[in-house]
Amino acid sequence: MAKSAAVALPLLLSSMSWASNASCATTNQLSTFGATSNANGCYEIDQTFSNLSVTNTAGSSITQSMSTVDISGSSTWSSDSSPWTNTETFSGNTGTNTAAPWTTTGKSTFIEGTVDYVTNSTETEFAPPGYPTPPASDELLIYDVSLGAAGSTGSNWGDSIKITESFCIGSSVCTTGVAGNMITLTASFSGVSDSTPTYTCTTSKDSLATCGSSAPSASPIMVTFNSPVPTLTFSDTYDLVQGYGGNADVLTDFYNTFGNGEESPEPSTFLLLGTALVGVGLLRRHRSRHVSH
């Protein structure tokens, strides 16, 4: 009985954490979800997004805040027996809770800021509305992720827009260097009226992930994990630079697409468990005989 209670208590406490998380809505602001912590954020089908925060670079011509538009939930989920995708989108905000692009304000100006968050797929067994509870033995995990962006530079050769996304597996701060675990995706616009970003991808030695392309690409590059993962920590920096004149740079949004699916324990896991149970049974039988003699 005590053992059953010990198992049930963490599940009960975990399910309560959904009470702090609303479904990700198109025009919700980061501030909607309260102070930055694991217990605040939103969920989209099979993932929570939390630890949301925005910081600004000194000198930026526009100061963003927690009024930056939060995740715009979009899902092509069809069943819990096949992979599906979730998309989360960030865009600038006028402070009136309506989506708006980041736009430079004049010649020789720039906008730069960073959005940080953690995404986790382990809370989905608590069944947000409309999502069928998966089998108790299954896990819901993230298979891959890509970065996309929509925007356009102005009419000056010195104009540029760049989104740099650094992330890693787990909830700890990502590490760099020879033994680092950081993964980096970028989307870059440059030159006159460039509305087609160039994407790049790099992975550190211990990132446990692989880029779908090592060369620059005109399409978003997918990062695939060596094994599906439950948690990722992100830091996204957006940087718009306007030259000496002409039209403004406009970054409509940047977004991540996650490939997700269910994972069942490997047969070897069940085999090991069965072997252990048989061993326990034989040991008890041996002890029983020893006592009777």
C-alpha atoms as one frame of an Amber mdcrd trajectory, in Angstrom:
protein
   0.000   0.000   0.000   2.809   2.396   0.934   4.566   1.625  -2.339   1.398
   2.367  -4.353   0.979   5.676  -2.553   4.599   6.585  -3.265   3.995   6.052
  -6.988   0.646   7.837  -7.067   1.768  10.965  -5.214   4.242  12.223  -7.862
   1.641  11.611 -10.572  -0.964  13.546  -8.651   1.361  16.461  -7.995   2.524
  16.511 -11.608  -1.025  16.569 -12.958  -1.731  19.607 -10.811   0.965  21.517
 -12.701  -1.348  21.647 -15.708  -3.549  24.011 -13.702  -0.884  26.712 -14.138
  -0.640  26.190 -17.878  -3.182  27.427 -20.396  -3.455  26.228 -23.954  -1.099
  28.277 -26.156  -3.187  31.006 -27.819  -2.357  33.073 -30.884  -2.233  36.474
 -29.190  -1.240  35.553 -25.655   1.686  37.501 -24.236   4.503  36.026 -22.197
   3.219  37.973 -19.202  -0.102  36.122 -19.422   1.534  33.111 -17.834   2.942
  34.887 -14.800   6.433  34.841 -13.343   9.124  32.817 -15.082   9.265  29.320
 -13.624   8.689  25.689 -14.543   5.108  26.016 -13.357   4.260  28.816 -15.794
   3.836  28.588 -19.497   1.373  26.978 -21.859   0.813  23.659 -23.563   0.152
  22.721 -27.160  -1.180  19.159 -27.538   1.821  17.209 -26.249   4.291  19.846
 -25.065   4.589  22.499 -22.388   6.506  25.739 -22.995   7.804  27.383 -19.825
  10.564  29.537 -18.270   9.568  32.159 -20.857  11.543  35.410 -20.750  12.621
  38.312 -22.979  15.812  40.374 -22.684  16.925  43.373 -24.750  20.292  44.431
 -26.153  21.457  47.898 -25.071  20.875  50.451 -27.827  18.065  48.554 -29.516
  15.689  51.011 -31.181  12.689  49.038 -29.909  12.501  47.639 -26.397  10.550
  44.420 -26.182   9.176  43.055 -22.953   6.997  40.266 -21.647   4.311  41.751
 -23.918   6.060  40.042 -26.819   3.554  37.674 -28.371   3.869  34.184 -26.979
   3.467  30.874 -28.714   0.991  30.654 -31.535  -0.114  27.054 -31.182  -0.443
  24.997 -34.334  -0.662  21.233 -34.494  -1.102  18.594 -37.172  -1.550  15.851
 -34.603  -3.778  13.061 -35.923  -3.409  10.083 -33.592  -1.279   8.910 -30.709
   0.053   5.996 -32.732   1.949   7.990 -35.362   4.361  10.974 -35.357   2.886
  14.490 -35.503   4.194  18.048 -35.390   3.752  21.086 -33.163   4.704  24.610
 -34.213   5.365  27.505 -31.841   5.753  31.042 -33.192   7.165  34.265 -31.735
   6.475  37.733 -33.126   6.823  41.344 -32.020   4.039  43.061 -30.144   2.724
  46.608 -29.923   1.749  46.131 -26.307  -1.960  45.792 -27.119  -1.934  41.997
 -27.191  -2.113  41.801 -30.983   0.512  40.205 -33.182   2.788  42.685 -34.970
   6.167  42.390 -36.723   9.450  43.708 -35.380  10.230  46.753 -37.567  13.290
  49.037 -37.552  12.447  52.688 -36.939  14.927  54.603 -39.113  18.318  54.671
 -40.809  21.298  53.335 -38.901  19.078  51.683 -36.274  18.896  48.136 -35.006
  16.575  45.889 -32.998  17.993  43.049 -30.958  16.546  40.894 -28.226  16.461
  37.331 -26.943  13.589  34.995 -26.114  14.391  32.090 -23.787  12.210  29.111
 -22.975  12.136  25.428 -22.088   9.916  22.896 -23.817   8.966  19.572 -22.277
   6.905  16.640 -23.515   6.729  14.575 -20.320   3.547  16.096 -18.876   1.230
  14.950 -21.644  -0.089  11.890 -19.834  -2.249  14.381 -17.911  -4.396  14.788
 -21.027  -5.059  18.440 -21.877  -8.535  18.866 -23.422  -8.997  16.893 -26.619
  -5.881  14.767 -26.226  -6.344  11.029 -25.568  -4.271   9.700 -22.706  -1.516
   7.449 -24.099  -0.911   3.931 -22.759   0.688   4.005 -19.325   3.863   2.338
 -20.565   4.427   4.815 -23.413   6.413   8.045 -23.440   5.738  11.120 -25.570
   9.043  12.440 -26.897  10.537  14.959 -29.329  12.178  13.440 -32.394  13.408
  16.533 -34.248  13.203  20.326 -34.478  13.692  23.024 -37.134  13.794  26.833
 -37.233  11.862  28.960 -39.715  11.393  32.707 -40.189   9.328  35.176 -42.224
  10.391  38.738 -42.957  12.124  41.063 -45.425  15.054  43.468 -45.422  14.707
  47.076 -46.581  16.042  48.702 -49.744  19.624  49.271 -48.583  22.569  46.930
 -49.114  23.515  47.339 -45.476  20.211  45.894 -44.215  20.146  42.511 -42.528
  17.982  40.276 -40.316  19.308  37.273 -38.434  17.748  34.855 -35.983  20.258
  32.759 -34.035  18.827  29.857 -32.098  21.004  27.989 -29.590  19.580  24.995
 -27.765  20.474  21.709 -26.148  18.940  18.576 -24.682  17.803  18.866 -21.067
  16.876  21.775 -18.824  20.393  22.858 -17.835  22.317  25.746 -19.399  23.847
  24.696 -22.721  27.626  24.292 -22.913  30.077  25.231 -25.671  33.631  24.246
 -26.507  35.190  20.903 -27.413  32.896  18.918 -25.121  29.896  21.214 -25.584
  26.310  20.107 -26.165  25.020  23.177 -27.995  23.093  23.025 -31.259  22.808
  26.201 -33.359  20.305  27.038 -36.093  20.267  30.359 -37.934  17.977  32.121
 -40.407  19.555  35.103 -42.228  18.211  37.796 -44.551  20.659  40.245 -46.167
  20.887  42.802 -48.949  18.059  44.601 -50.728  14.483  43.390 -50.171  15.527
  39.864 -49.222  12.468  37.852 -48.178  14.035  34.390 -48.561  16.185  33.486
 -45.549  19.284  31.320 -45.734  19.388  28.602 -43.075  22.443  27.032 -41.431
  22.969  24.365 -38.772  25.879  23.328 -36.552  26.160  20.812 -33.703  28.763
  20.478 -30.962  30.583  17.212 -30.265  28.342  16.110 -27.399  25.057  17.523
 -28.675  23.618  14.026 -29.353  22.009  15.451 -32.490  22.598  15.605 -36.241
  21.959  18.412 -38.735  19.935  17.474 -41.787  22.335  19.569 -43.865  25.863
  20.816 -43.186  25.603  23.359 -46.009  23.501  26.564 -46.111  19.967  25.889
 -47.310  17.037  27.868 -48.708  14.701  25.676 -46.622  14.582  25.138 -42.836
  17.119  22.529 -41.713  15.908  19.740 -39.451  17.926  18.666 -36.422  17.361
  15.016 -35.531  18.207  13.645 -32.085  20.169  10.411 -31.759  17.393   9.214
 -29.448  14.021  10.983 -28.919  14.168  13.446 -26.015  11.660  14.896 -23.503
  13.203  18.324 -22.765  14.975  21.096 -24.705  16.318  24.477 -23.553  16.211
  27.328 -26.091  17.715  30.795 -26.483  16.595  32.697 -29.612  18.221  36.020
 -30.527  16.656  38.215 -33.240  18.818  40.959 -34.802  17.601  43.540 -37.350
  20.013  46.134 -38.768  18.863  48.979 -41.043  21.393  50.763 -43.273  21.642
  54.463 -44.059  18.273  54.880 -45.734  15.427  53.264 -47.611  12.617  51.116
 -46.312  12.584  49.484 -42.886  13.525  45.889 -42.102  10.547  43.779 -41.036
  10.698  40.477 -39.136   7.180  39.036 -39.131   7.995  36.059 -36.909  10.300
  33.147 -36.250   9.107  29.685 -35.348  10.083  26.163 -34.342   8.495  23.018
 -35.689   8.783  19.939 -33.473   8.356  16.371 -34.678   6.833  14.302 -31.873
   5.651  10.765 -31.265   5.100   7.958 -28.803   7.798   5.589 -27.668   7.161
   2.212 -26.063   9.734   0.474 -23.842  12.084  -1.713 -25.873  11.466  -5.491
 -25.753  14.828  -5.870 -23.991  13.424  -3.800 -21.123  10.561  -6.239 -20.654
  12.989  -9.177 -20.972  15.217  -7.774 -18.232  12.206  -7.123 -16.029  10.895
 -10.648 -16.596  14.309 -12.142 -15.849  14.521 -10.133 -12.638  11.085 -11.276
 -11.523  11.955 -14.906 -12.237  15.174 -14.477 -10.258  13.271 -13.053  -7.306
  10.833 -15.978  -7.457  13.632 -18.563  -7.494  15.399 -16.822  -4.618  12.237
 -16.881  -2.488  11.705 -20.552  -3.326  15.300 -21.348  -2.357  14.956 -19.502
   0.935  11.664 -21.277   1.671  13.284 -24.683   1.169  16.236 -23.693   3.305
  13.963 -22.657   6.165  11.900 -25.871   5.963  15.059 -27.973   6.170
